[in-house]
Amino acid sequence: MPSGITAKLVADNIIDSIKNGKESLDHKGSLGNMGAACIASAGYGITQGSGVSITTYYCT
């Protein structure tokens, strides 16, 4: 998730740079404000496998 958000911010900056003809860093994001999720599975089939999910989000 964070890598996708970071990629979008970079792409938006590149688009702005091309449109304006000068370097743009207007689009910014903090990794501390981004949640993340991971899903892992092992085994085979719907009844023979196992899985786990992990989610994180920084809260103040």
Sequence and secondary structure as in RCSB ss.txt:
>XXXX:A:sequence
MPSGITAKLVADNIIDSIKNGKESLDHKGSLGNMGAACIASAGYGITQGSGVSITTYYCT
>XXXX:A:secstr
 HHHHHHHHHHHHHHHHHHHSS        GGG  EEEEEEESSSTTT EEEEEEE    
